[in-house]
Amino acid sequence: MELATLAQALAAERRVNCGALPDRVQAERFLDETLRAIFPNIVGYAESCTAEDARCHLEAASDALHHALRPLQRDGQADPAALAAQFFDAPLVRIARLLWLDAQAIYEGDPAARSLEEVIATYPGLCAIAAHRIAHWFFERQVPIFPRMLSEIAHQRTGIDIHPGAKIGHSFCIDHGTGVVIGETTVIGNRVKLYQGVTLGALSVSKALARSKRHPTIEDDVVIYANATILGGETVIGHHSIIGGNVWLTESVPPYSVVYHRAEVQVKPREDADTDEAFLRWYPSI
């Protein structure tokens, strides 16, 4: 098939108008420049962090936002100028304050962190939280697709998947973070800490429930350890609770609870004390 004919066939199969999608390249540029204005070292290297540097990053971010949302403007789905005027004002200052509290919470919650600068420059949890707080602002204003695009950029970079609709309080800490999933209608209180592999998800993925509360509520000062799964829109984890690793929860727990999974581990003596030979018998291909 000739390329021209193939192109026509592919165009005929399209189900959406591609021109109505935000520009992903410009969305990524907007996110990076905004983050550089808040945390100069969070995305790449920055030689300095003066107010003039921040102004330059904000100008670049504003320009990228206009370009990213221009396809939506043509369809009457978004007004880039109005959104930029709103975002690059008090909301961004509030987001910045929240992110500094998040960075401090991550630093204080991880004995391995040597400095706040190390958290800002290297911790994927902070990067994912920062992208979420920005994406959530646009989600609340019902900007189509763009908020999810911002969240997915962070997801690809960090392995942390936070839907832009999730509501998250201040001083949020994600430690390690790989595999964390936070659903759209999740509500998280203040000073909550999650470890890697935590899922805050829905009991059902039925499309009929799209407008209902499908994901759990996590109250203040809760710690959820690695690979715990908490499901359901009516599930509430009471404040100051500790949820242990590998726990599966589909019902609420009261405040100050400790929930843990008890696994049976068996230990038996080895027949051969020669470690290398025994290992190779199990894995002969090595």
C-alpha positions in Angstrom: 0.0 0.0 0.0 1.3 3.4 -0.9 2.0 5.8 2.0 -0.5 8.3 0.7 -3.2 5.6 0.6 -2.2 4.3 4.0 -2.4 7.8 5.5 -5.9 8.2 4.2 -6.9 4.8 5.6 -5.5 5.7 9.0 -7.2 9.1 9.0 -10.5 7.4 8.2 -10.1 5.2 11.3 -9.6 8.1 13.7 -12.2 8.5 16.4 -11.2 11.9 17.8 -10.1 15.2 16.4 -6.3 15.2 17.1 -6.3 19.0 16.9 -8.4 19.2 20.1 -5.7 17.6 22.3 -3.3 19.7 24.4 0.3 19.8 23.1 2.2 17.3 25.2 5.6 18.7 24.5 4.5 22.1 25.6 2.7 20.6 28.6 6.0 19.0 29.7 7.8 22.3 29.2 5.2 24.1 31.3 5.5 21.6 34.1 9.3 21.8 34.1 9.6 25.6 34.0 7.0 26.0 36.7 8.8 23.5 39.0 12.1 25.3 38.3 10.6 28.5 39.5 9.7 26.8 42.8 12.6 24.4 43.2 15.5 25.4 41.0 17.1 22.0 41.2 14.1 19.7 40.9 14.3 19.4 37.1 17.8 19.4 35.8 20.7 21.6 36.9 20.4 25.3 37.9 23.3 27.6 38.3 21.5 30.0 40.5 18.1 30.6 42.1 17.6 34.4 42.2 14.3 36.1 41.8 15.3 37.0 38.2 15.9 33.4 37.4 12.5 32.5 38.8 10.9 35.3 36.7 12.5 33.9 33.5 11.2 30.4 34.3 7.7 31.8 35.0 7.7 33.6 31.6 8.8 30.4 29.9 6.1 28.4 31.8 3.4 31.0 30.8 4.4 30.8 27.2 4.4 27.0 27.3 0.9 27.0 28.9 -0.5 29.1 26.1 0.9 26.8 23.5 -0.1 23.7 25.3 -3.8 24.8 25.6 -4.1 26.5 22.2 -5.8 23.4 20.6 -8.4 23.4 23.4 -9.0 27.2 22.9 -9.8 26.6 19.2 -12.5 24.2 20.3 -13.8 26.5 23.0 -12.7 24.1 25.8 -10.2 26.4 27.6 -9.0 30.0 27.7 -5.2 29.9 28.0 -5.0 33.6 28.8 -7.6 33.5 31.6 -6.1 30.3 33.1 -2.6 31.7 33.0 -3.7 35.0 34.6 -5.3 32.9 37.4 -2.6 30.3 37.9 0.4 32.6 37.9 -0.8 34.5 40.9 -2.0 33.5 44.4 -2.6 29.8 43.5 1.0 29.2 42.5 2.2 30.8 45.7 -0.1 28.5 47.7 1.2 25.5 45.7 4.8 26.5 46.4 4.1 26.8 50.1 2.5 23.3 50.1 5.4 21.8 48.2 7.9 23.2 50.7 5.9 21.5 53.5 5.9 18.3 51.5 9.7 18.5 51.0 10.2 19.1 54.7 7.9 16.2 55.6 9.9 13.9 53.2 13.2 15.1 54.7 12.0 14.6 58.3 10.5 11.2 57.5 13.5 9.6 55.9 16.6 9.0 58.0 18.6 8.5 54.8 18.0 12.0 53.6 21.0 14.2 54.3 19.5 17.5 53.5 16.5 19.3 52.1 18.5 20.0 48.9 19.0 16.3 48.4 15.2 15.7 48.7 14.5 18.4 46.2 17.1 17.3 43.7 16.7 13.5 43.8 13.5 12.2 45.5 10.9 10.9 43.0 8.1 11.3 45.7 8.5 15.0 45.8 8.5 15.3 42.0 5.3 13.3 41.7 3.6 15.3 44.5 4.7 18.6 42.8 3.2 17.6 39.5 0.0 16.5 41.2 -0.5 19.8 43.0 -0.2 21.7 39.8 -2.3 19.2 37.8 -5.0 19.2 40.5 -5.5 23.0 40.1 -6.3 22.6 36.4 -8.5 19.5 37.2 -10.6 21.6 39.6 -11.2 24.0 36.7 -12.4 21.2 34.5 -9.7 21.7 31.9 -9.9 18.6 29.7 -7.1 16.1 29.3 -4.3 18.6 30.3 -4.3 17.7 34.0 -4.0 14.0 33.3 -1.3 14.7 30.8 0.7 16.5 33.6 0.2 13.6 36.0 1.3 11.0 33.4 4.5 12.9 32.7 5.3 12.5 36.4 4.1 8.9 36.3 6.5 8.1 33.5 9.4 9.8 35.3 8.8 8.4 38.8 6.7 5.3 38.6 4.1 7.0 40.9 0.6 7.3 39.6 -1.5 10.0 41.2 -4.8 10.9 39.4 -5.1 14.7 39.3 -8.5 14.5 40.9 -7.2 13.2 44.2 -7.4 15.6 47.1 -4.2 15.7 49.2 -3.5 17.7 52.4 -0.3 19.3 53.4 3.0 17.7 54.5 2.5 14.7 52.3 5.3 12.2 52.2 5.9 9.4 49.6 9.0 7.4 50.6 10.7 5.5 47.7 7.4 5.6 45.8 7.7 3.1 43.0 4.4 1.5 42.2 2.2 3.9 44.3 -1.3 4.3 42.8 -3.7 6.9 44.1 -7.2 7.0 42.5 -9.3 9.9 41.3 -11.6 10.3 44.3 -9.1 9.6 47.0 -9.0 12.0 49.9 -5.8 12.2 51.9 -5.5 14.3 55.0 -2.5 16.1 56.5 0.9 14.6 57.4 0.2 11.2 55.7 3.1 9.0 54.7 3.0 6.3 52.0 5.7 3.7 51.1 6.3 2.0 47.8 3.7 -0.1 46.2 0.7 1.3 48.1 -2.6 1.3 46.2 -5.5 3.5 47.1 -8.0 2.2 44.6 -11.6 1.3 43.8 -13.5 -1.9 44.5 -15.2 -1.7 41.1 -14.1 -0.4 37.8 -17.7 -0.2 36.4 -18.1 2.9 34.1 -21.5 3.5 35.8 -19.7 4.5 38.9 -17.6 7.1 37.2 -19.2 10.0 39.1 -19.3 8.4 42.5 -16.7 8.3 45.3 -14.8 5.1 44.5 -11.6 5.5 46.4 -10.7 5.6 50.1 -10.3 8.4 52.5 -7.1 8.6 54.6 -7.3 10.8 57.6 -4.5 12.9 59.2 -1.3 11.4 60.5 -1.7 7.9 58.9 1.3 5.8 57.8 0.8 3.1 55.2 3.6 0.7 54.6 4.8 -1.0 51.5 2.4 -2.9 49.1 -0.7 -2.2 51.2 -3.9 -2.1 49.2 -6.9 -0.1 50.4 -10.0 -0.1 48.3 -13.5 1.4 48.2 -15.1 4.8 48.4 -16.6 4.2 51.8 -13.4 2.9 53.3 -12.0 5.4 55.8 -8.7 5.0 57.6 -8.9 6.8 60.9 -6.4 9.4 61.9 -3.1 8.3 63.5 -3.5 4.8 62.2 -0.6 2.5 61.0 -1.3 0.2 58.1 1.3 -2.5 57.8 2.9 -3.9 54.7 1.0 -6.2 52.3 -2.3 -5.5 54.1 -5.5 -5.8 51.9 -8.3 -3.5 53.3 -11.8 -3.0 52.0 -13.4 -1.7 55.2 -12.9 1.2 57.5 -10.7 1.2 60.6 -11.1 3.6 63.6 -8.5 6.2 64.6 -5.3 5.0 66.3 -5.6 1.5 64.7 -2.7 -0.8 63.9 -3.4 -3.1 61.0 -0.9 -5.7 59.9 -0.7 -8.8 57.8 0.7 -12.0 59.4 2.5 -14.2 57.0 3.8 -17.7 57.8 7.5 -18.0 57.1 9.1 -21.4 57.3 12.8 -22.0 57.8 14.4 -25.4 57.4 18.1 -26.5 57.4 19.9 -26.9 54.1 21.2 -30.3 53.2 24.3 -28.9 51.5 26.4 -26.3 53.2 28.3 -25.4 50.0 26.5 -22.2 49.0 27.8 -21.9 45.5 27.2 -25.5 44.5 23.7 -25.6 46.0 22.8 -22.4 44.3 23.9 -23.6 40.9 21.9 -26.8 41.3 18.8 -24.6 41.6 19.8 -22.3 38.8 21.9 -24.4 36.4 21.7 -21.8 33.6 23.8 -19.2 35.5 
